[in-house]
Each structure stands twice: as structure tokens, then as C-alpha cells.
């Protein structure tokens, strides 16, 4: 598996077998305890790294394994389906939103400093975009970075930052031109999180309990100018391009969680009896299961089609619009399947410890994170000049 081109069907099968074993043995049995603890062991990063999962999609010279989006999506889908935890997925793979701008726009020296230790599971990388009061409006960000000598001084706040309590590196969106407005004047800077002036506060959430989420404050944080990504003022386009990959990955995850809910509902319907017969013999239950399958199969086809398009280099305006709408469709599929599964499990579906209960609580963050449904519709409409 040396290049994207020679990632054979046999390689793909072997990878997904490994991913399924990792999910069922290392993640699924521990998720409830990790949720109660509010975190999972940092050693899970080392385990995933040793299996090559953290490096999938990154170049070999930085410690990764190049792979097409179709394979990366299949990995995300499999981990979601058999691990059954969005919190684990969010924090274990935060580097997949924090590192792509470094890979695409960082200097070779910066890439060598940041990327290899993260892919080895030794360090954690995060992304800092959202600010208090800003939400999805990236152009309204107010965190500043002023150039002083050979470095930047950063002041401001970021909120809802996944892995924010534990990250060693954060790829940060800042305003380097204090006189700019909107999308202009925004830059991206990689910040070492042990730098003086950074404070972190843990946030408590509806779901993703084992994923640490933080409110970060930057007070006179000094960072070398060589940690800036690309040119000053080029950050907005970097952020928008990064969002597209995040949304495609989230769609594959949502599909996996929908399948997890179906799997649990089907198993329950086969073994649970009411009024002298298994639930699966009730027409209404079979129809619910088929409604779930209908949405799962349509989402699978769309995920596969868009993965194939971007692998072929077709990532124009239509592709971007499709990704926005796919994220909505996939998370709505997840929502439908979680709701149907909880209903079929009845009181058991309301109990902590079932996959469906966990996914039911986690679906809302999937429908909001990476761009809320309403924002996705508006972005798609703009791409199609509507």
C-alpha cells in the first residue's frame, strides 16, 4: 500500500478487517465507561497509529499511507458502525481536520515538525475556527495575530474546540490585518499548545461525552512567523477547502452510525418477543427496518459517488454543492435510523449503554458541526447560482 494508485481491493479488504477488529475489541466494549469518565485513554491514539489508521491519506515521507477518499471513507464508516461512538471518532481523528491545512500550505520544515508525531499517536492536533458569537460565520472571526519582529502575538478566543483540552498543536484561524473586514485579512497559524498565554476550559455536552471539547483563550501568545500557513490573508480559502473534506468524512461517519442503529434494531427485533411472537414477525417492524435500509442505501450510493469524483480530481463547484447536501442527507439518515431504533427497542432504547441511545444523543452535533443544515443548503444554492 505505497501509493493511492496501488491500493488494491485486497488491501482495502485487509484494512477494513483490521478496522472492524479494532472497533469491536478496543472501542465498543469500553465506550460506556469512557463516556462516564468524560475521556478515553490517550493510549488509544498509539493503538490506532500502530495499525496505520491515523496516517491513512498522508504521504509516506511524513509517516502516512496515501489512500483515496473512497478508502478513507470506508474506514470512517466501518469505525462508526462497529465502534458506535461519535465521541471516540471525533477526538481520535481530530488531526484529520487540523493537519490538512498544514499538509497543503505549511513549509516542509513545519510539516516535519508537526505531522509525524501526530501520525505516530505521540501528539494530538486540533483545529480552531469557531468563536463565541460567531458560529458558522467564519468571516466574522475576531481573534487577532499582530506581527512583532519575527513572530505573531495572538489574542482572542475559540469555542467548541474538539480535543481542545489535550491537543499539542492547534491550527488556528486568525485575523492578521486589523483593518480588514469579512473574509479578507484572515490567516492560518499553527500554534504549539504549550505556549504561554493559552488557557483552556472544558465544556459539557449533550453527546460525545468521551470527547474533550474546550473553550480556549489566547492572551499575548507568541508564535514564530514560520508557523504561518501560506501567505497572509489567504486563510479564508484554506478554511473553506478544509471544510469540504471534513463534510465528506462526516457523511461517511453518519452513514456508519445509521448502520449501527439498524444492526442493533434488527438484532433486537429477532430476539425480543411480544404477545407470543418475535418483533421481526410484525409487519410494522419490518417496514421500519426497510425504511432504514432505504435511507442507508441511498446515502451509501451518494458517499461512494462523491468519493469517486474527488478521487478522479473532480472537485469543482458542483462537487462542493453535492458535498454540502450529502452531509445533510447523511445526518438526516442517521437521525431517522437512531429515532427508529430507539422506538423499536422501547424502554431499552432509552437506557444508557445501547448504541442507539448514544447515537440518538450524538446526532445533533453531526447536523450542526462542520456547518449547520441551513448553512449547507445556502452554500449549495450559491454554488449553483440560485
C-alpha positions in Angstrom: 0.0 0.0 0.0 2.6 2.5 -1.1 0.6 4.9 -3.2 -3.0 5.7 -3.8 -2.8 4.1 -7.2 -1.7 0.6 -5.9 -4.3 0.5 -3.1 -5.8 -2.8 -4.3 -9.1 -4.3 -3.5 -7.2 -6.9 -1.4 -5.5 -4.0 0.5 -8.9 -2.4 1.1 -10.4 -5.7 2.4 -7.5 -6.3 4.8 -7.7 -2.7 6.1 -11.4 -2.9 6.8 -11.0 -6.2 8.5 -8.4 -4.6 10.8 -10.6 -1.6 11.4 -13.5 -3.8 12.3 -11.4 -5.8 14.8 -10.0 -2.7 16.3 -13.5 -1.2 16.7 -15.1 -4.3 18.2 -12.3 -5.2 20.5 -10.7 -1.9 21.6 -13.5 0.6 21.3 -17.1 -0.9 21.6 -16.6 -2.7 24.9 -15.2 0.4 26.6 -17.3 3.3 25.2 -19.8 3.4 28.1 -17.1 3.6 30.7 -15.2 6.2 28.7 -18.4 8.3 28.4 -18.8 8.2 32.1 -15.2 9.2 32.6 -15.5 12.0 30.1 -12.5 10.9 28.2 -10.7 7.9 26.6 -7.1 6.8 27.2 -4.5 8.7 25.3 -3.0 5.3 24.5 -5.8 4.7 22.0 -4.0 7.1 19.7 -0.9 4.8 19.9 -3.0 1.7 19.2 -4.7 3.4 16.1 -1.3 4.7 14.9 0.3 1.2 15.2 -2.4 -0.1 12.9 -1.8 2.7 10.4 -5.2 4.3 10.9 -4.0 7.7 11.9 -1.8 8.0 8.9 -4.2 6.9 6.2 -4.3 9.5 3.5 -1.0 11.2 4.4 2.3 10.9 2.4 4.8 8.2 3.3 7.7 10.7 3.9 5.7 12.1 6.8 4.8 8.6 8.2 1.5 8.1 6.5 -0.1 5.8 3.9 -1.5 7.5 0.8 -5.1 6.4 0.2 -8.0 7.6 -1.9 -11.1 9.1 -0.4 -13.1 6.0 -1.1 -10.9 4.0 1.2 -10.7 6.7 3.9 -14.5 7.0 3.8 -14.8 3.2 4.2 -12.5 3.3 7.2 -14.6 6.0 8.9 -17.8 4.2 8.1 -16.5 0.9 9.5 -15.2 2.5 12.7 -18.5 4.3 13.2 -20.6 1.2 12.6 -18.7 -1.2 14.8 -17.3 1.3 17.4 -20.6 3.1 17.9 -19.1 6.2 19.4 -19.0 9.7 17.8 -17.0 10.9 20.8 -14.2 8.5 20.1 -14.3 9.2 16.3 -14.2 13.0 16.9 -11.2 13.1 19.2 -9.2 10.2 17.8 -9.3 11.7 14.3 -9.2 15.4 15.1 -6.0 15.6 13.2 -7.9 15.0 10.0 -9.3 18.5 10.3 -6.2 20.0 12.0 -3.4 18.7 9.7 -4.7 19.0 6.1 -4.0 22.8 6.0 -0.5 22.1 7.3 0.0 19.5 4.7 -1.4 21.7 1.9 0.2 25.0 2.9 2.9 24.5 5.5 6.6 24.7 4.8 8.4 21.3 4.6 10.1 22.2 7.9 6.8 22.9 9.6 5.3 19.7 8.2 8.2 17.7 9.5 7.8 19.3 13.0 4.1 18.8 13.3 2.8 15.9 11.2 4.9 12.8 12.0 4.5 12.8 15.8 0.7 13.2 15.4 0.6 10.2 13.0 2.6 8.2 15.4 0.0 8.8 18.1 2.5 10.7 20.3 0.8 14.1 19.9 -2.7 15.4 19.2 -3.6 18.1 16.6 -6.8 20.1 16.6 -8.5 22.9 14.6 -9.5 26.3 16.0 -12.1 28.2 13.9 -15.3 28.8 15.8 -15.6 31.8 18.2 -18.1 32.8 20.8 -20.9 34.6 18.9 -19.6 33.6 15.5 -20.9 30.0 14.9 -20.7 29.2 11.2 -19.8 32.8 10.2 -16.1 32.3 9.7 -15.7 35.8 8.1 -16.8 37.4 11.4 -13.9 36.0 13.4 -12.1 38.4 15.8 -9.1 36.6 17.1 -6.1 38.7 16.1 -2.4 37.9 15.3 -0.2 41.0 15.0 3.3 40.7 13.6 6.0 41.8 16.1 9.6 41.2 14.9 10.0 37.6 13.7 6.7 36.3 15.3 3.0 36.9 15.8 1.2 37.8 19.0 -2.2 36.2 19.2 -5.2 37.4 21.3 -8.7 36.1 21.2 -11.0 33.1 21.9 -12.1 29.9 20.3 -15.0 27.7 21.4 -16.4 24.2 20.8 -12.9 23.0 20.0 -12.7 19.2 19.7 -9.6 17.8 21.5 -9.1 21.3 22.9 -8.1 20.2 26.4 -5.5 17.7 25.2 -4.2 19.0 21.9 -0.4 19.6 21.4 -0.9 21.6 18.2 -3.8 23.7 17.0 -4.3 25.1 13.5 -5.8 28.5 14.3 -7.8 30.9 12.2 -6.7 34.5 13.0 -7.2 38.0 11.6 -3.7 39.3 10.7 -5.0 42.5 9.1 -6.7 44.5 11.9 -8.3 46.8 9.4 -9.9 44.1 7.2 -13.5 43.0 7.3 -15.2 39.8 6.3 -13.2 37.1 4.5 -10.2 39.3 3.8 -7.3 39.6 6.2 -7.8 36.1 7.7 -4.7 33.8 8.0 -3.9 30.4 9.4 -1.2 29.8 12.0 -0.1 26.6 13.7 0.2 27.1 17.4 2.1 24.8 19.9 -0.3 24.4 22.8 2.4 24.5 25.4 3.0 28.2 24.5 2.5 30.6 27.5 -0.7 32.6 27.4 -3.1 29.8 26.4 -5.8 28.8 28.9 -8.4 26.0 28.4 -11.9 25.4 29.9 -13.7 22.1 29.4 -17.2 22.2 28.0 -20.0 19.7 28.9 -22.2 18.4 26.1 -25.4 16.5 25.2 -23.3 13.8 23.5 -19.8 12.9 22.6 -19.1 12.6 26.3 -15.7 10.9 25.9 -14.5 13.6 23.5 -13.0 16.6 25.3 -14.3 19.9 24.0 -12.9 23.2 25.1 -13.2 27.0 25.2 -9.7 28.3 24.5 -8.3 31.8 25.4 -5.2 33.3 23.8 -3.6 36.2 25.8 -0.5 37.5 24.2 0.5 34.1 22.8 3.8 34.5 20.8 4.3 32.2 17.9 7.2 32.2 15.3 6.2 33.7 11.9 7.4 30.4 10.3 4.3 28.7 11.8 2.0 30.7 9.5 0.5 28.6 6.7 0.9 30.2 3.2 0.5 33.9 2.7 -1.1 36.4 5.0 -4.7 36.9 4.1 -5.1 33.6 2.4 -6.7 31.8 5.3 -10.4 32.0 4.3 -9.9 29.9 1.2 -7.9 27.4 3.2 -10.7 27.1 5.7 -13.4 26.6 3.1 -11.4 23.9 1.3 -10.7 22.1 4.6 -14.5 22.2 5.4 -15.2 20.2 2.2 -13.1 17.3 3.3 -14.5 17.4 6.8 -18.1 17.3 5.5 -17.4 14.3 3.2 -15.8 12.4 6.2 -18.7 13.3 8.4 -21.1 11.9 5.8 -19.3 8.6 5.9 -19.4 8.6 9.7 -23.1 9.4 9.8 -23.7 6.5 7.4 -21.8 4.2 9.7 -23.8 5.3 12.8 -27.0 4.8 10.8 -25.9 1.2 10.1 -25.0 0.7 13.7 -28.6 1.6 14.7 -30.0 -0.7 12.1 -27.8 -3.6 13.3 -28.9 -3.1 16.9 -32.6 -2.7 15.9 -32.5 -5.9 13.7 -30.8 -8.0 16.4 -33.4 -6.7 19.0 -36.3 -7.4 16.7 -35.1 -11.0 16.2 -34.7 -11.9 19.8 -37.4 -9.8 21.5 -40.9 -11.3 21.7 -44.2 -9.6 22.3 -47.5 -11.3 22.6 -46.1 -14.6 21.8 -44.1 -13.8 18.7 -40.7 -12.1 17.8 -40.9 -8.4 16.8 -39.5 -9.2 13.4 -42.7 -11.0 12.6 -44.7 -7.8 13.0 -45.2 -6.1 9.6 -44.8 -2.6 11.1 -41.4 -3.5 12.4 -40.3 -5.0 9.1 -41.4 -1.8 7.4 -39.5 0.4 9.8 -36.4 -1.7 9.1 -36.9 -1.3 5.4 -37.3 2.5 5.7 -34.0 2.5 7.5 -32.4 0.4 4.7 -33.8 2.6 2.0 -32.1 5.7 3.5 -28.9 3.8 4.3 -28.6 2.5 0.7 -29.2 5.9 -0.9 -26.6 7.5 1.4 -24.1 4.8 0.6 -24.5 5.4 -3.1 -24.1 9.1 -2.7 -21.0 8.8 -0.4 -19.4 6.3 -2.9 -20.2 8.6 -5.9 -18.7 11.7 -4.4 -15.7 9.8 -3.1 -15.1 8.5 -6.6 -15.4 12.0 -8.0 -12.9 13.7 -5.8 -10.5 10.7 -6.3 -10.8 11.4 -10.0 -9.9 15.1 -9.5 -13.5 16.4 -10.0 -14.0 18.8 -7.1 -15.5 21.8 -8.7 -18.5 23.9 -7.7 -21.0 21.1 -8.4 -19.0 18.7 -6.2 -18.9 21.2 -3.4 -22.7 21.7 -3.6 -23.1 18.0 -3.6 -20.9 17.5 -0.5 -23.0 20.1 1.4 -26.3 18.4 0.5 -24.8 14.9 1.1 -23.8 16.0 4.7 -27.5 17.0 5.3 -28.8 13.8 3.7 -26.4 11.5 5.6 -27.0 13.2 9.0 -30.8 13.0 8.4 -30.4 9.3 7.6 -28.5 8.9 10.9 -31.3 10.9 12.7 -34.0 8.7 11.2 -32.3 5.4 12.0 -31.4 6.5 15.5 -35.0 7.5 16.2 -36.5 4.3 14.6 -34.0 2.1 16.5 -34.8 3.7 19.9 -38.5 3.3 19.2 -38.1 -0.4 18.3 -36.0 -1.1 21.4 -38.6 0.6 23.5 -37.6 1.3 27.1 -34.3 -0.5 26.5 -33.6 2.1 23.8 -33.8 4.8 26.4 -31.2 3.2 28.6 -27.5 4.2 28.7 -25.3 1.5 27.2 -27.3 0.9 24.0 -25.7 2.1 20.7 -29.0 3.6 19.6 -29.4 5.7 22.7 -25.8 7.0 22.3 -26.2 7.8 18.6 -29.6 9.4 19.3 -27.9 11.9 21.6 -25.0 12.4 19.2 -26.9 13.1 16.0 -27.5 16.8 16.7 -23.8 17.6 16.8 -23.4 15.9 13.5 -26.2 18.0 12.0 -24.5 21.2 13.4 -20.8 20.6 13.3 -18.9 21.3 10.1 -21.7 23.6 9.0 -25.3 23.5 10.1 -28.0 22.2 7.8 -29.3 25.7 6.9 -25.7 26.8 6.1 -25.2 23.7 3.9 -28.3 24.5 1.9 -27.3 28.1 1.4 -23.8 27.2 0.3 -25.1 24.6 -2.2 -27.6 27.2 -3.6 -24.8 29.7 -4.1 -22.6 27.1 -5.9 -25.4 26.5 -8.3 -26.0 30.3 -8.6 -29.6 30.1 -7.3 
